[in-house]
Amino acid sequence: MSIKSVLLAIIAGDGDKPRGAIDYAISLAAEHGAHLSVIVGAIKVPVVVYSGVAEVQAIVTDENDSRTHNADDLCESVRGLARTAGVAASVEVVTDAIDPLFGRIGKRARLHDIAVCGRPRPSDVWATELAETLLLSSGRPAILAPDDFDASRSSNAVVIAWDGSAVAARAIGGAMPFIDKAGQVEIVSVLGDRHADDIVAGADLAPMLAHHGVKVTVTNLPYSRNVGKTIVEHAQNVRAGMIVMGAYAHSRLKQMVLGGTTTTMLQYSSVPILMAH
């Protein structure tokens, strides 16, 4: 599979713009000769209409205008960066209430080969919501790019966080354009993390990847209570350029929330993570 369409999703807010995701998406599109679609979401505060709140309505209207203006400015910034890199890009601002906005972003991601967003950050309350939307609603692989990733200090090695599950296999399928170009692919498993009878060992996966003409190694790490942190630290130690893993989700009432290992990976990794659900 080749990558010919990339979606960069951003939520305009008060925090710093996700420069890591912007740079990564533009460089990814440039490397693959892909078209870059950029969707910048501006969350609209609903206006409550009833008597005696004219001042409140004015404040809400001003806030919504400010958010749209910030989104427009961010669009122009990304458009300029893409133009400088020689990347064909279409940029769009989408303004809506929270649920419809994220729903529209998820639907838009289904129309692209891959989606890119920033890694969730404490300073950006909507970053986690955006990541979960792309992972759980798009049906496409998503790359979460940290702001502190330094490509010049990383290798072209790919670390696969492998637990033998179907979602991990699905992530590998989405990552094949990167695996095919990797100088080294390392299959990493944390021993004792899962106990299901249908687990496929990393050593059994290696021949399939080797057929793609890449160098493959298998590493079994000792069990840790924090599996996500163990994998992240290993990937950072080997200067990996990407981590590939499946994204788990669990239902809590009517809200979909990501599982513990997935959440840890999203919060702490300084390496771009390609995930699929």
N, C-alpha and C positions, 0 to 999 in steps of 0.2 A: 504494500500500500504506500502510495506517495501522499505527501501533504501539499495540497493546493489551495486550501482555504483555511484561514486561521481567524478565530474570533477572540478579540481582547475585550473583556468585560470589566468595567470600572464603575464604582459608585462614587459620585462626587459628594464630598463632605467637608467637614472642617479640618480633618487631619491631613497629614502630608499625602500627596498623590503617590500611588504605588509605582515608583520609578523602576523598581526591579521588574515588575510585570510588563511595564511599557517597553523597556529596553529588550526584554527577553522576547516578547511577541514580535517586535520589529525585526530583531536579528533572526528569529525563526523563519519569518516570512521571507526575508532576504536570502537566507541560506537555501530554502527550498523553492524559490521562485514562486511563492504563493501569494494570493490576494489576502490582504488584511482587512477584516471588518472590525470596526471599533464601535462598541455601544457604551455610552456613558449615561448611567442612570441618575436621575435627580428625584429623590423621594419627595413626594408632594404631601404637605401637611393638609389634612382635610379641613375645610371651612365649615364650622357649625353655624347653621343659619337659624336663628331665632331672635326675638326682639331683645334689645338692650345690650347687644354685644358688638356694636359697630366698631369700637376700638380694637377688640380682640380680632375681628375679621380683618381689619386693616393691618394688624401686626402679622397675622398669618399670611396675608397676601404679600406683604413685603418679604417675609421669610421665603416663600415659594419663589418669588422673583429673584431673590439672592441666590437660591440654590440653582435655579436655571442658568443664571449668569455665570456662576462658578463652573457648571457643567459645560457651558459654551466655551469658556476660557480653556478648560482642560481639553476639549475637542481640538481647539486650534493649536494647542501645544503638541498634542499627539500627531496631528496632521503634519505639522512642520517637521517633527522628528522623522516621520515616515518618509516624507519627501526628501529630506537630506540623505536618508539611507537608500533612496531609489526604490522604495517599496510602494506599490499601488495600494491605496487604502481608501475605504469609504468610512466616514465617521458620522455617527448619529447620536443625538441626545434624545433620551426617552424619559418623559416625566409622567409619573403616576403614583398612586398610593402604594404602600409597601407590598402587599400581597400581589396585586396585579403587575407591579413593576418587576418583581423577581420572577413571576410566572412568564412574563414576556421574554425576559432574558434567557430562561431555561428553554423556551421554545425556539428562540433564535439560535441557540447553541446547537440544536439538533440539525441545523442546516449547514454545518461546517465540519471539516475533518477533525479539528481539535480546538479546544478552548483554552485560553490563558487568563489567569487572574492573579492577584497578589495573595501572598500567604497571609492568613489572619493575623491581625496586629491588635494589641491592647488599645492602641490609640484610635482604632477605627472600628466602631461598634457594628458596622454592616459588613465587614470583611468576611467574617465567618458565615454569615447568611448567604453571601454571594458564592463562597466556595461550596457550601452545601447544595445550593441551587444547581450549580454546574455539575456537581458530582452525582446528585440523586435524581435530577429531572431532565438532563439533556440526552442521556443514552450515548454520550460521546466521551472519550478520554479527556481529561483536563490536566493542565500543568499549573501548579501553584508555585509562583516564583518569589523567593524572598528578596528583600531589598538589599541585603548584605552579601548576596552571591557575587563572587569575583571569578569570572570565567577565565581570567589570565592565570589564576592560581589553581585551577582545577584541571583534571585530565578529561579525556573523552571516554572514560570508563563509565559503565552503567551498572548500578547495583540493583538487583532484583530482590525485593523483600518477599520471600517465597514461603508460604505456609501450606501449599498443596491444594488450596481452595479454588473454586470456580471463579471467584472474583479476581484472584491473583492471576489466573490464566487469562481472564478477559483483559486485565491491565497489560499483560505481556503482548497480547494481540494489538492493542492500541499503541504500544511502544515500538513495534517492529521497525518503523522508519529510523528510529534512533539506535536500536539494537544492531541493525544491519550496518550502520556506519561506525559503531563503537570499536575502539581498539581493544577493549577488554570488557567482558561481561562477567559479573560475579553474582552467583546465586547465593543469597544469604538466608539462612533459616535460624530461628532461635529454638533450640532444643527444648522440648517439653511445653511449648506454647499451646499446642492443640493436641487432642488425643483421639480425634475421630479415626475410624477405621479406613476411611476412603482417602486419607492423605497420600499425596504423591510426593516422594522424596525428591530433594533437589538434584541428586545424582541421576534420577530417572529423567528429569527435565533437561539436563545438560546436552544429551545427544541431539535433541530437536533443535536447540539453539546453535549447536556446532554445525549443523547442516547449512546454516546461513553464512558460514565462512568466517565466524568470529571466534576469538579465543575465549573459552569459557572455563571458569573455575567455580568450585563449590565450597562454601564456608559454612560450618555449623557453629553458631555462637552459643555459649552457655546460657541457660535459662535465667531470666531476670524478671522481677515483678513489673518493671517498666520496659516492655518489649519495644515500644516505639522509640524511646530514648536510646536503647541499646543499638538499634538499627541506625538511627541518625548519627550517633557518635562514630560508629564503624564507617559509615559512608564519608563522613568528614575526615576521618583519619586516613582513608585511602584516596582522598581528594577526588571523589567521584563527581562527574558532571551531571548526574541525574540519578534519582531513586525511582524505581517503578514498584507500585504496590496496588493491591485492591483496596477499595474503600468500603468499610463496613458501616451499616446503619442499623439502628434499633428504633422501634416505635415507642414513643412515650406520649400517652394520650393520643392526640391527633397530630402531634408534631414529630417530624423525622429528625433525629439527632444522630450525629456520627458516633461510632464506637470509640472506646478508650484509646486503643493503639492508633487509630486514624487521627483522633484529636491531638494526641501527643506529637505525631509526625507533623501535622499542620502548624502547630504552635512553635516548635523548636528547631526545625530543620533549616540550616543555612544552605542547603542544596535543593535545587528545583525538584519537585516531586510530580511524577506523572501518575495519576490515579484513574481508576475506572470502577464503576459500581455495577 
